[in-house]
C-alpha cells in the first residue's frame, strides 16, 4: 500500500478520536464515533443535515470534500465563525475535528446564524460547494461530458461532437486517484498543470453494470499506451516516439529532437520531446472506438475486410478508407474539400504527372495530372467517380506480407499491416495460452503492465522469464477487447497498440448535444462562430442536424433540437402565464 494511503487512514482514525470527544461534549453516545458509517450518521444528525449525506461520505474523492464541508459546519456550531477559523477547518479538516474535541470550546449551535439572511457563505459558498459535489457524483458514476478530439470514428462520431457518456452501462469505476481538481481530467486548463495528486491511490474496483461489451459497440476507454506520455507530444504514443527515434526510453532526455511535422515549405520540423511523465490508469487520455472483437474472439483482417471467428463482418456504413485518385489539374482546393464535406488534413497530393505536348509546335501541352490520397466512405467514393475532374479512383489496400513497424506487435516475425492482420485470439479471463519466444511480443504488455500490475518480463535465449521465474504458459486475469476506428486508414487504434483491458473501459456514448466543425479540417465553412448562427450546416460552422441526437452503433439518430426548443419555449410560456395569472389574482384581492 502507498504511504499516502497509510497517512490518510491515520488521519481518518485520528479524526474519529476528535468525534469521540465532540460526542461526549454534546451528550451523545461517544462510542459511536469509532463505528464506521454510524459515526458519520451521528455527526450529520448532530449538525442537523440530511441523513443521506452519509452516502456522500463514502464516495472516493467526494468524501474528502465532504469532510471539509462538515468540519466547517462543525466549527460554526462551536462558535468559530471567523474567516481564518473556517479556512483552517476546510484545509485541515481531519485535525481540526480533534482540536475542537479537545479544546475548551463549547457547542453553541447556530440558531443565530439561521436567523441571518444573505452573507457570502450562505448565499454563495454553500450552493457552490454542493453544486460541485453533486456534479462530481454525476460525473464519476453516471454521465460525463466528452468531446471527440480525433477523426477515428468519422463519419459516425465527428471531430467537434460534444457528447455524454454513460458510465454505468458497463459499471462505473471507483476513482483510483481521488485527490483531483474538480471537472479536470489529467490537466488543469489554462495553467496546464497536473490536475491530480498521487498521495492517495485506491485499487481498481468497478461497480456492477447493466450491460456487457458486445461486438460493434462504440466504447469510451482510457488509452492503454497512455501510461507514459511525452508532454510536448501528448497526441502521440510515447512508445511509438521511442521506436521512431530508435531508443528504448526518453526519460531524463527532454532535449531529444522528435519529428513534429512539416512546415509550409514541406520541410521537416523537429522539436524537443520535453518532459516524460507516467499517468495512473484513470487519468489516461480518453479514446472512443468501435469494439470489433471481444474476449475470446479470433480476429483477422484480410485485404481490409474484417473477420471474426472466421466469419466475414459487415463493414460499418460510415467506414472510411484511403483512395488513390487521379484528377485533371490542381482543382482540389479548400473550397472543393469543403463542398464535399471532406477533411482537408486527411488528404494530400502525392504525385504530379506532367502533361504531354499535343501538337507539332510543342506549344500546347495538356494539363498536369495530380495524384491524390483521399479519405472516403464507400458512398462518397461512388459519388466522386462521377465527378468530371477525376480520371480514376481506386481503394488503397496494403498487401499481405508487407510489414508495417507501426502496427502491433511491432515485431518483424508478424508481418502485419492495417489491411492484413492476424489471426490473433483476444485474451479472455481464465484462459491459458502457451508462452515462448515466438509469441511473447503479442502478450508482453499484458504480462508486464495490464494484467496484474507491473512485472518484469525478460527473454533470455530461448526462454521467457516472469519476475525471474521461467514460464511456458500464462493464465489471463481479465478480459481484453479489440477497438478500431471506422476511419480505417487514419485511426490510431488496437492495430497500433494492441488490446484494451477491461479495467480501462469507461463507458458508452449515448447522446450528442452539440457539434461544430474544426477550422483545421474545414477551413472554409469551419470559421465564424457568430456568422454561422444564420447559416445551414453545409455553409456554416455548426452541424445543426447533429444537435441533440442519440448515439447508436450505426451513427446518430435524428436530431431532437427542434423538439428541445419547443419544450423550452413552452415551459417559458407556461411559467410566464402562471406568474401573470397569480399577479392578477393578488391584485384582485
Buried (B, 14 or more C-beta within 10 A) or exposed (E): EEEBBEEBEEBEEEBBBBBBBBBEBEEBEBEBBEEEEBBBBBBBBBBEBEEEBBBBBEBBBBBBBBBBBBBBBBBBBBBBEEEEBBEBBBEBBBBBBBBBBEEEBEBEBBEEEEEEEEEEBEEEBBEEBBEBBEEBBEBBBBBBEBEBBBBBBBBBBBBBBBBBBBBBBBBBBBBBBBBBBEBBBBBBEEEEEBBBEBBBBBEBEEEEBEEEBEBBBBBBBBBBBBBBBBBBBBEBBBBBBBBBBEEEEBBEEBEBEBBBEEEEEEEEEEEBBBEBBEBBBBBBBBBBBBBBBBBBBBBBBBEBEBBBBEEEBEBBBBBBBBBBBBBBEEBBEEEBBBEBBBBBBBBEEEEEEEBEEEEEEEEEEEEBBBBBBBBBBBEBBEEBEEEEBBEEBEBBBBEBEEEBEBBBBBBEEBEBBBBBBBEBBBBBBEBEBEBEEEBBBBBBBBBBBBBEEEEEBEEEEEEBEBEEEEBEEBEBBBBBBBBBBBBBBBBBBBBBBBBBBBBBBBBBBBBBBBBBBBBEBBBBBBEBEEEBEEBEBEBBBBBBEBBBBEBEBEBBEEBBBEEEEEEEEEEEEEEEEEEEEEEEEEEEE
